[in-house]
């Protein structure tokens, strides 16, 4: 695993932990997805999605759900 990927995983989990602190899971997932869409480079999103699809075990639950939602959004946008 590269240092870049390790940092992406760490950032995703930290965002999920911080944003989701006082929210229910669905609200936290929505806010994490929004944050990633607004502030992450396309290459970072791609690396996160690829990691999730190939393994994903280091992502916390909110990060995993947010990544699933990002995949769904990308599929919709590709149509």
BAGU-866805 format. One record per residue (C-alpha): residue number from 1; residue in three letters; x, y, z. Coordinates in nm, 3 decimals. Example, Ala and Ser with C-alpha at 12.3 -4.5 7.8 and 13.67 -1.06 7.14 Angstrom:
residues 2
- 1 / ALA / 1.230 / -0.450 / 0.780 .
- 2 / SER / 1.367 / -0.106 / 0.714 .
This chain:
residues 79
- 1 / UNK / 0.000 / 0.000 / 0.000 .
- 2 / UNK / 0.134 / 0.339 / -0.097 .
- 3 / UNK / 0.176 / 0.633 / 0.138 .
- 4 / UNK / -0.075 / 0.825 / -0.077 .
- 5 / UNK / -0.340 / 0.554 / -0.037 .
- 6 / UNK / -0.271 / 0.525 / 0.336 .
- 7 / UNK / -0.328 / 0.900 / 0.369 .
- 8 / UNK / -0.652 / 0.885 / 0.166 .
- 9 / UNK / -0.786 / 0.609 / 0.390 .
- 10 / UNK / -0.683 / 0.800 / 0.702 .
- 11 / UNK / -0.842 / 1.123 / 0.577 .
- 12 / UNK / -1.167 / 0.952 / 0.483 .
- 13 / UNK / -1.193 / 0.789 / 0.824 .
- 14 / UNK / -1.108 / 1.114 / 1.005 .
- 15 / UNK / -1.367 / 1.307 / 0.807 .
- 16 / UNK / -1.627 / 1.040 / 0.882 .
- 17 / UNK / -1.538 / 1.041 / 1.253 .
- 18 / UNK / -1.546 / 1.420 / 1.284 .
- 19 / UNK / -1.851 / 1.490 / 1.070 .
- 20 / UNK / -2.048 / 1.198 / 1.205 .
- 21 / UNK / -1.986 / 1.269 / 1.570 .
- 22 / UNK / -2.338 / 1.393 / 1.649 .
- 23 / UNK / -2.532 / 1.269 / 1.347 .
- 24 / UNK / -2.712 / 0.950 / 1.257 .
- 25 / UNK / -2.542 / 0.731 / 0.998 .
- 26 / UNK / -2.740 / 0.850 / 0.695 .
- 27 / UNK / -2.675 / 1.215 / 0.774 .
- 28 / UNK / -2.306 / 1.145 / 0.834 .
- 29 / UNK / -2.275 / 0.957 / 0.504 .
- 30 / UNK / -2.443 / 1.246 / 0.319 .
- 31 / UNK / -2.206 / 1.499 / 0.473 .
- 32 / UNK / -1.895 / 1.287 / 0.406 .
- 33 / UNK / -1.999 / 1.240 / 0.042 .
- 34 / UNK / -2.059 / 1.614 / 0.010 .
- 35 / UNK / -1.720 / 1.695 / 0.163 .
- 36 / UNK / -1.536 / 1.452 / -0.065 .
- 37 / UNK / -1.716 / 1.581 / -0.373 .
- 38 / UNK / -1.637 / 1.944 / -0.287 .
- 39 / UNK / -1.280 / 1.920 / -0.166 .
- 40 / UNK / -1.111 / 1.607 / -0.300 .
- 41 / UNK / -0.931 / 1.584 / -0.632 .
- 42 / UNK / -1.079 / 1.340 / -0.881 .
- 43 / UNK / -0.768 / 1.121 / -0.848 .
- 44 / UNK / -0.820 / 1.094 / -0.471 .
- 45 / UNK / -1.184 / 0.993 / -0.517 .
- 46 / UNK / -1.076 / 0.737 / -0.777 .
- 47 / UNK / -0.812 / 0.593 / -0.541 .
- 48 / UNK / -1.066 / 0.569 / -0.257 .
- 49 / UNK / -1.322 / 0.394 / -0.476 .
- 50 / UNK / -1.063 / 0.154 / -0.620 .
- 51 / UNK / -0.938 / 0.070 / -0.271 .
- 52 / UNK / -1.292 / 0.006 / -0.148 .
- 53 / UNK / -1.373 / -0.217 / -0.445 .
- 54 / UNK / -1.053 / -0.421 / -0.403 .
- 55 / UNK / -1.036 / -0.444 / -0.024 .
- 56 / UNK / -1.174 / -0.160 / 0.183 .
- 57 / UNK / -1.124 / -0.325 / 0.520 .
- 58 / UNK / -0.942 / -0.025 / 0.670 .
- 59 / UNK / -1.231 / 0.211 / 0.601 .
- 60 / UNK / -1.471 / 0.266 / 0.888 .
- 61 / UNK / -1.843 / 0.203 / 0.835 .
- 62 / UNK / -1.932 / 0.563 / 0.745 .
- 63 / UNK / -1.641 / 0.585 / 0.499 .
- 64 / UNK / -1.749 / 0.259 / 0.338 .
- 65 / UNK / -2.107 / 0.378 / 0.300 .
- 66 / UNK / -1.991 / 0.713 / 0.164 .
- 67 / UNK / -1.771 / 0.538 / -0.090 .
- 68 / UNK / -2.064 / 0.321 / -0.202 .
- 69 / UNK / -2.266 / 0.639 / -0.250 .
- 70 / UNK / -1.980 / 0.796 / -0.450 .
- 71 / UNK / -1.979 / 0.492 / -0.679 .
- 72 / UNK / -2.355 / 0.527 / -0.729 .
- 73 / UNK / -2.317 / 0.897 / -0.809 .
- 74 / UNK / -2.041 / 0.827 / -1.061 .
- 75 / UNK / -2.258 / 0.564 / -1.231 .
- 76 / UNK / -2.548 / 0.810 / -1.255 .
- 77 / UNK / -2.324 / 1.082 / -1.394 .
- 78 / UNK / -2.182 / 0.843 / -1.655 .
- 79 / UNK / -2.527 / 0.788 / -1.810 .
